[in-house]
Amino acid sequence: MATILSTLAVLAAAPALSDKLVNGDDANGKLTIATAIVDIGASLAADDILTIIPDQFIPDGAIVVPQLCSVTCANPGTTLTLDIGDADDVDRYADGIVLSAGGQIGFASGTIPAGTLVPYRLPVGKGISAIVKSAASISADGKLVFLIAYRSK
């Protein structure tokens, strides 16, 4: 019978202190859930950028946890698809999520985003934004409620 170790178990078993857990938030850290509401209107179109969390609200070194993030909305229109990421990777946290029917849509509900499989530590000056991939017949008074979960030291 084999014993398979998680990354935390490997770090805990490391022989030298320098090889052990350096960033304490990997095992235990502060989890923050930010709520950001974006008003959208009938003029929303493909390639529009939605600023969700400006960089000054994200601590240096924070790690977004896409598995705990979502967007909630009433039916926004015929078609609405978003990528959610940061300045270095526009779909790091959500890749092509479809909001067309409304409801609560998880960031990892469609294509699994890179930030789910490889946690990414945000450098200072990086916020969270969305890019509209497709939009059609958008409601004039629509709102998107983003819940962004991130952990930090």
C-alpha positions as CSV (number, residue, x, y, z in Angstrom):
1,M,0.0,0.0,0.0
2,A,1.4,3.4,-1.0
3,T,1.3,6.6,1.0
4,I,0.8,9.7,-1.2
5,L,1.8,13.0,0.3
6,S,0.1,16.4,-0.3
7,T,2.4,19.4,-0.9
8,L,1.9,20.4,2.8
9,A,2.9,16.9,4.0
10,V,6.0,17.1,1.8
11,L,6.9,20.5,3.4
12,A,6.3,19.2,6.9
13,A,8.6,16.3,6.3
14,A,11.4,18.4,4.8
15,P,14.8,17.8,6.6
16,A,16.0,21.4,6.5
17,L,14.1,24.4,7.8
18,S,14.7,26.3,4.5
19,D,12.8,23.5,2.7
20,K,9.8,23.7,5.1
21,L,6.7,25.8,4.9
22,V,7.7,29.4,4.3
23,N,4.3,31.1,3.7
24,G,2.2,30.2,6.6
25,D,-1.0,30.9,4.7
26,D,-0.5,27.7,2.8
27,A,-1.5,25.7,5.9
28,N,-3.4,28.4,7.8
29,G,-4.0,32.0,6.9
30,K,-6.6,34.7,6.8
31,L,-9.4,34.0,4.4
32,T,-11.1,37.2,3.2
33,I,-14.2,37.3,1.0
34,A,-14.7,40.6,-0.8
35,T,-18.1,41.5,-2.2
36,A,-18.1,43.8,-5.3
37,I,-21.2,44.8,-7.2
38,V,-20.9,45.9,-10.8
39,D,-23.8,47.7,-12.5
40,I,-24.1,46.6,-16.1
41,G,-26.3,48.1,-18.8
42,A,-27.6,47.6,-22.2
43,S,-24.4,49.0,-23.8
44,L,-22.2,46.2,-22.3
45,A,-20.2,44.6,-25.1
46,A,-17.5,42.1,-25.9
47,D,-14.0,43.2,-24.8
48,D,-15.4,45.6,-22.1
49,I,-13.4,45.4,-18.9
50,L,-15.1,45.2,-15.5
51,T,-12.8,46.3,-12.6
52,I,-13.9,44.1,-9.7
53,I,-11.3,44.7,-7.0
54,P,-8.8,47.5,-7.5
55,D,-5.2,46.7,-6.6
56,Q,-5.2,48.8,-3.5
57,F,-7.7,46.4,-1.9
58,I,-5.7,43.3,-2.4
59,P,-2.8,42.6,0.0
60,D,0.6,41.9,-1.6
61,G,1.0,38.2,-1.9
62,A,-2.7,37.3,-1.6
63,I,-3.9,34.1,-3.3
64,V,-7.3,34.1,-4.9
65,V,-9.2,30.9,-4.2
66,P,-11.3,30.4,-7.3
67,Q,-13.1,27.3,-5.8
68,L,-14.7,29.7,-3.3
69,C,-15.5,32.6,-5.7
70,S,-18.8,33.2,-7.6
71,V,-20.9,35.7,-9.5
72,T,-24.6,36.1,-8.7
73,C,-27.1,37.8,-11.0
74,A,-30.6,37.8,-12.2
75,N,-31.0,36.8,-15.9
76,P,-28.7,39.5,-17.4
77,G,-29.7,39.0,-21.0
78,T,-29.5,36.7,-24.0
79,T,-25.8,36.1,-23.8
80,L,-23.2,37.0,-21.2
81,T,-19.8,35.2,-20.8
82,L,-16.8,36.4,-18.8
83,D,-13.2,35.7,-18.1
84,I,-11.9,36.8,-14.7
85,G,-8.3,37.3,-13.9
86,D,-5.6,39.8,-13.3
87,A,-3.4,42.0,-15.5
88,D,-1.0,39.1,-16.2
89,D,-3.5,36.4,-17.0
90,V,-7.0,37.5,-17.9
91,D,-8.7,34.2,-17.2
92,R,-6.6,33.0,-14.3
93,Y,-9.6,32.7,-12.0
94,A,-12.6,32.0,-14.3
95,D,-12.4,30.9,-18.0
96,G,-15.5,31.6,-20.0
97,I,-18.1,31.4,-17.3
98,V,-21.6,31.7,-18.7
99,L,-24.0,34.0,-16.8
100,S,-26.7,34.1,-19.5
101,A,-29.3,32.3,-17.4
102,G,-28.5,34.1,-14.1
103,G,-28.2,32.5,-10.7
104,Q,-25.0,31.9,-8.7
105,I,-22.2,30.8,-11.0
106,G,-18.9,29.5,-9.5
107,F,-15.6,30.6,-11.1
108,A,-14.7,26.9,-11.7
109,S,-18.1,26.0,-13.2
110,G,-16.9,25.8,-16.8
111,T,-13.3,25.3,-18.0
112,I,-11.1,24.8,-14.9
113,P,-9.1,28.0,-14.5
114,A,-5.3,28.0,-14.1
115,G,-5.6,29.6,-10.7
116,T,-7.5,26.6,-9.4
117,L,-4.8,24.1,-10.1
118,V,-1.8,26.3,-9.6
119,P,-2.3,28.9,-6.8
120,Y,-0.9,32.2,-7.8
121,R,0.5,34.8,-5.3
122,L,-0.5,38.2,-6.5
123,P,2.4,40.7,-6.6
124,V,1.7,44.3,-5.3
125,G,-0.3,46.4,-7.7
126,K,-2.4,43.7,-9.2
127,G,-6.2,43.8,-8.9
128,I,-9.0,41.5,-10.1
129,S,-10.9,42.3,-13.3
130,A,-13.2,40.6,-15.8
131,I,-13.3,40.8,-19.6
132,V,-16.6,40.4,-21.4
133,K,-16.1,37.6,-23.9
134,S,-19.7,37.8,-25.3
135,A,-22.7,39.9,-24.6
136,A,-26.1,40.3,-26.3
137,S,-29.4,41.9,-25.3
138,I,-28.1,42.9,-21.9
139,S,-30.7,44.2,-19.4
140,A,-30.5,47.9,-18.9
141,D,-30.5,47.7,-15.1
142,G,-28.5,44.5,-14.5
143,K,-26.1,43.9,-11.6
144,L,-23.4,41.4,-11.1
145,V,-22.5,40.5,-7.5
146,F,-18.9,39.1,-7.3
147,L,-17.7,37.2,-4.2
148,I,-13.9,37.0,-4.4
149,A,-12.3,34.8,-1.8
150,Y,-8.5,35.2,-1.2
151,R,-6.1,34.1,1.5
152,S,-3.3,36.0,2.9
153,K,-0.8,36.0,5.7
